[in-house]
Every structure is written in structure tokens, then in C-alpha cells.
Amino acid sequence: MRLVKKSIERDMTGFVSLCPEEPEDMWHAFNLIRVNDRLRAVAVRRVYHVSATGSSFSKREKTILTIKVDKVDFDTQAGQLHLNGRVCEENKYVSVGAQHTLDLELHRNFTVFKEEWDSVTLDVIKSACDPAEKSEIGAVVLQEGFANVCFITEHMTILRQRVEVPVPKKRGGFVSNYEKGLEKFYEATYQSIMRHFDFAKLKVILLASPGFVAEGLRNHIFAAAVVSDNKIILTSRPKFVVVHCSTGHVHALNEVLKSPAVVAKLADTKFAKETRAVEKFLEMMNTDEYRAWYGPKEVRRAIEKGAVGTLLISNSLFRSNSVSERRQYVKMFDDVKKAGGETLILSSIHESGVRLDGLGGIAAILTFPLQDLDESDGEADEGVAEVEEGKVKNTG
């Protein structure tokens, strides 16, 4: 993402203009744009004209529209962002109040106006526009006959290409046909990898499959690199990790990323850090339960007591349509940060974020144990029995 212009006043109103340059930028835009924001972008409308002779005709006109957003729809597989709302500024082709859908596109600027910019949305912009924040992993998940060539970023998995080549089955003396088909499949996958992967930038390249298909692909890649004297691939040999998985479909990446060999390779990435934090939290729920709390009320109370060492929060909570709810989560996030705690915003479409969403989207690892954070605020007023000096005393 490229920052085109930023103008935010002291009262935190203002606008930011951005230019998405790669598919992941649509994910950042999805986390940035919320219901009731104003959005300005290029739009194409079919406009009806009347000629001098009185005949009418339609023509698609390109214009710049500003809408007040009332619906945000993100297609994770296609990496497309659709924003629906009502036109809120004068336009010669579209009347104010008309409903319109703006589709954000790569390499086309858009501008977001907010009544209130907060620390979380400003962090989204910083993360999106700073190349150093990105840590990409190349992955090929495959089985005989088809392969998925992907990127795994800290926010999402991007499918670059699906390769499909028929591989004949082994039958009697026709093993050579099977081997020829498999070699053809490996070559097609290798060519796709060469088109999409920048080996100098990628930290890790995962090859995952059932059986020995991934190992066969790795052997083919290095054999082809030797023949063509491709020094970049040959020097990248340590980056390749072959992992077993149950299927060649993209969803198998969830099990691949838990592999000890992969965890070791990704140890210095933000993505792995978040996964480890979630695993630690889930383990502590069984072994040290009073230092592992989840849920908005419980975590808020822990923050108020200054007990939170690590805050885990899903970015889905910052997309809430309720302004007061968003402010609550931003305040919790800021309070932990100011107190010197660690704050991790997890992507709701990575496995660790999905697991966190299952716990309400927010959890905390405490620096010291606390009990009864899940008690109701009004229990004292509801006639709860207390034990005092060996007697039951009713406080109601």
C-alpha cells in the first residue's frame, strides 16, 4: 500500500488517501474502512443521454464518487473489496442519496474520511505502508495432478495460481506413462513457482503434500535449477521445507503451519509469534487458569487491575458497527500498551485468529493470577449469600 496523502486534525478528524498495490492491501483496506465512513474512489456508471434528435442512448461514464458506507464486503479468495453506500456529495452523473457500490481496484487511489481516527486504524495504515512490516512465506500445497501456489502473509493466505495436470494411474506395465505425467505436472508447477515467487525476498518456501509428492517436486526444482544454472534457486535451498499433509487443498496449510520443522523456520516472524501466543494461552487455560482469561468483561477487569502481560485481540472486533464498542476495544488496546504490556492483533482469517474468535475475540495472559473476574457486576445487589465468621449472612 502506498500512502498518497494524510490529513488528520488534532481532534482526530480528517482523511487518508491510499493506493493499493498488491492483493493483501485489500485486506488492510477492509480493516480500515468501516460503516458510516465516507469513501471517495473512481466509479463507472451507466448514464443515459438524450441526443439533439430526441433519441436516447446509454454510455458507461467514469467518475469519482463519494459515498457514506453502509456495507463492507470482502471476498478473501478473490481479494476483492466491495463497499456499498449512498452518494453523499454532488456529482454530475449521480444524484445525492442514490445507492452505489464502489469496488476498490489495485493501482487506483481511494480516500477514507473518518469522524474519528484512532490508534488502531492509524496502526493499520502504518503496517500496510511499511514494507518492513511484511513477512511473506511461499507455499505450494499439492497432490498428484494438482497444486496450489500461495503466499502466506501475516494477515492472509493469497492463492496465486492453481496448477492442474492429469497424471495417469500406475497400471501394469504402463508405469512410464505415470512417470511422464508426473514429470509434466512437476514442470508446470515449477514454472508457476518461477513466475510468482521472488526467492530473494521470501524467508521460507513450504512444499506440502500427502506421500512423497512434495519431495519429488523439490528434487525437480533443484534438478531444473542445475540444468539452467539458476543460482538464485540454488542459493535458496535452505529456505525449502518439505512437510507432510493430509491433502493438496489450500486448507491443509492449517496443519502444515503446526509442523515442528515449519515452526522452527518461522520462529522470527510475526505470524509465528501470534500462533505461539495463542498456543500458550490455550495451554495455560488448563495449567494456570487464573492467569488466562478471555471475554471482554473479564479482560477489561484484568486491565483495570494492571495484570495483563499479553493482550490477544482479533481484528474483527475493530470492525464492529457500534462506535462505543470499537472505542472500548481501542481503549483496552491502548491501556495495555501504555502499561508496557504486549499487544497482538490477530487476523480473523488465519487459524490463530479463528481460534481466538471462538473465545469471543479477546483474551489475556496475566502477569499474576486473578480470581472471580467472571463474576457479575450486580451480584452484590442480588442477595448473594456470604459466609462471615462461620455464619451465612444474606446481603440482600
N, C-alpha and C positions, 0 to 999 in steps of 0.2 A: 504494500500500500504506500502511495506517495502522498505526503501532506502538501496540498496546494495552497491553502490559506487557513489561518486560525485567528479568530477574533472573539475572545471571551472576556467579558467585563468583570469588574470586581464583585458585582452581585451574582456572578456565575451564569449570567445570560449570555447569549451570543451564538456564533455559528462556526462550523468547521467544514472546509471543502477538501475532499479526498479524491484520489484516483486509484481504483483497484487495478492491480497489475497481474495478479495470479488468482487461481480459484479459491485459495484459502482466504483471500481478502474478503470474499463474500461472507464467510463465517464471521470475520471481525465486524463487518457491516451489520450482520444480523444481531450481534451482541451490542451494537452501538445504537441502532435505531429502535425507538420504542413507540408505542401507541401514544398519540397526541403530539409527537414531534412534528415539525414541519420539514418536508423534504423537497429539495429542488433538483431536478435532473432532466435530461433530454427525454422527450417522448415523441412518439409517432401517432398521429390521429388521422382517421379518415374524415375528411372535410368535404361537405357538399357545396358546390359552386353553381351559380346561375349565370349562363352566358348572356351576351347582349341580345341574342335572338330569343331568349326565354327558356332555352333548354338547360337541363341540369346535368351535372356530372360530378363524380366523386374523385378525390385525389388524396393520397397519403401525404400529409404535411409534417415535417419535423419541426418541433418547437420545444421550448423549455417551460416545464410546468412546475408549480409549487403546490403540493398537497399537504393536508393535515392527515397524518397517518392514522388509520383506524384498524388496520390488519397487516401483520407481517408474516409472510410465508417463505420458509427456506427449504429448498429441495437439496438435501445433503448429498445425494448421489450425483445429481447434475451440477451441483454447486451454483444454483441459481436462486436469486432473491427477488421475490415479488412483493410489492408494497401497494396496498390499496388504501384509498382515502378520497376526500373531497377537495377539489381545487379551491385554494384559498387566496389566490392573487389573480389580478386581471390578466387575461390572455386573449389575443385576437381570434384564436380558433376555438377556445373552450370557455364556457361561461363559469363564473364563480359558483361553487356549490355542486358542480357536476362531478359524478363519481368517475374515478380513473385509477388504473393500475400502472404503476411505474416498475419496469424491470431494469434492475441495475445491470450494467454490462462492463466487461473488462475494458480498461483504457478509456473510459468515459467518466468525466468528473461528476460528482454529486455533492450536494451541500446539505448538512443537517443543522437545523435550528432547534435549540432547546430552551425551555424556560428556566431550566436549572441543570447545569453541568456538575457532576460530582466526581469524586476521586476515582471511582471505579471506571466510569466512562472515559475519563482522561487517560487512565492506565491502558484501556483498550486501544486508544489511538497510539500511545507510545509503543505498545507491544507490536501493533500492526505495522508501524512505520519504521521500526528499528530492525534491520536485518540481523543484528547480533542476537535478537530475542528468539530467532527461529532455529530450530534444530531438526533437520529433516533426516528421515530414515527411508531408504529404498527397500521395497519388499516385493517379492514375487511368490504368490501362493498358487500352487499348481498341482495337477494330477495328469495322468496320461491323456493327452489330447486337448487340454485347455489350461490357460494360465491367466492370472490377474496381476498386472503390473501396477504397483501402487506406490504412493508416497505416504508416510506416516509423519505428520507434524505433531506439535504439542497440542493442537486443537482438534484435528480431524484426520480421517483417512481419505485420501484422494485417489480414486481409481483412474489411472492414466489410459490404460488400454486392456482389453480382453483379447487374448490370442486363442484361436480355436483352429486346430489342425487334426483331421481324422487320423487315428492310429489303428491299423488293422490288428485284430487279436492274433495271438500265437495259435497256430493250428498246424499240427503235424509238422510237415517239412517246410512250412511257409514262414519260418522264423525270420528269414531275410526280409520279407515284406514288412513284418512288425518292426524290425530294426531300422529299416529305411524310413518308415513312417515316423518313428520316434525321433530319428535324427532330423527329419524335416521339421518336426514340431519344436525341437530344441533350437534349431536355427532361426525359426520365425520368432521364438521368444527372445533369443539373443539379440536379434535385430531390433525388437521393440525396446529392450533394455538400453541398447546403444542410443536409440532416438530420445528416450525420456530421462535417463539418469545422467547427472553430472557427477562423475566419480570423484572429482577433486573436492566437491562440496559435501557429499554425503558422508556421514560418520559411520554408518552401518548399512550393509546390504543383506537383507534376510532372504533366504531361499527356503521355502517350507512346502512340504508335501507328505502324503502318505507314502510308505515304502521308500524306494531309492530314487524316485524321480528327480527330487531336488539335487541330490548328489550327482546324478547324471547330467543335469543342466550345468552345475558348477564345472564339471570336467569339460563339457562342451565349450563353455565360455572361455576357459583358460587355454584350451587347445586352439580355439579360433584366434585368441589374442596372440599366441606364439606364432601362428602362421602369418598373421598380419602385422606382427611386431608392434602391437598396441601396448606401449609402455605404461599408459595411464591405468589400464586394467590390471596389468601385471604387478604394478606397484601397489594397487588397491587390494591385493589378495588377502591381507589380514582383515579387511573390513567385511569379508564374506562370512556369513554364518549359516550353516545348513541345520535346519530344525525339522523334526517330525511333527506332523499334524494329522488330524483325522480326515480332512477333506481339502480339496483345492479351491473351495469357495472363500470369498473375502472374509466372512465372519470367523473363519478359522484363525485369523490374526489375534483374536482374544486369547486363545490358548497358546499361540506362538509367543506372545509377549510375556507369558509367565515362565517360559523356559529358563532354567538357570544360566544357560550359555548366553541367551539374549539379555537377561537382566544384568549380567556382568558387563556385557558390551555397552549397554545403555546407562551405566551407573552414573555418568556425569551429565545426563540430560534432564531437563525439567520434567519431561513426561515420566521418566523412571522415578524421579523424586516423589511425584504425586502418587504413583502407584504404590511405592513403599510406604508412604504416609497412610494411605487407606488400609493397606495390609496390617500395619502396626496398630491402627485404631481398632480394627476388627478383632485382632488378637487380644488387645487389652480389654475388650468387652468381656472376654472370658477369664482373663488372668488378673486384671486390675480394674474392675468395673467402675470404681468410684473416681477414676481418672479418665474415663472415656464416656463422654455424654454426647447425645445427639438430640436434635429438635430445636426450634427457635427459642422457646421459652427457657429450656434448660441451659442452652449455650449462652443466652443473654445474661442469665443469673451468674453463670461462671465468669463471664467477662466483667460483670459488676464487682465481683469479689477479687478480681485481678489474678485469676487462677489459670488462664488459658495460655498454654505454651505454643500450641499449634492450632490454628483455625482452618478447617476444611469447609469450603463453601462452593456450591455448584453455580456456574454462571447462569443457570436457568432462573435462579431467584432474582437476579438483577434485571430480568426481562419481565417482571411482574407488571401487570397493567395498573396496579394500585401504587400511587405515588408514595403514600405513607409507608407501605410495606417495603418498597425499594429503599426509602430513606432509613428504615430500621436496619436493613442488612448492610447498607453503606456505613452507617454509624458503628455497627458491630465490627465491621472490617477495619475501619479507621481506628477504633479504640484499641483493638489488639495490636495493630501496627505501632501506634503511639506508645504502647506499654512495652514494646520490644519483643512481642511475640512473632511467630512465623505465620504468615497468611498465604494460603494456597487456594487459588480459584481454579476449580476443576472443570474441564469441558464436559458438557452433558451428553456428548456423543462418543466419548471414549469410555472404555469399560469402567475405569475407576470412578468417573463422573456418574455413570448409570447406577453403580452400586451406592454411591452417596445419595443420589436422588431417591433411592429406595428407603433411605433413612430420613427423608424429609429435606434433603438438600444441604444440610448444615450439621457439622459435628466438630467436636473439640477434644484435643488431648491436653489434659490439665497438668500443671507443674506440681500440684499436690492434690490429694484426694478430697472430694466433697461429697456429702450425702444429701439426700432429700431435695435435690434440685428439681425433681419432677413433681413435688407436692403442689397442690392447687393453691393459688394466691388467697382464696377465700376460706381455706379450711378452718382457720381460727374462728371464723364467724358462723360456721355451720354446725356448732355443737360437737366438736371433736373431743372425745374423752382423753383426758391427760392423767398420767399416773404421778401423784405427788405424795411423797412420804408414805408410800405403800398403800395409798387410798386412790380410788378413781374419782376424779373431780371433773364434772361436766362444765365446760366453759361457755355453753350456750345459754 
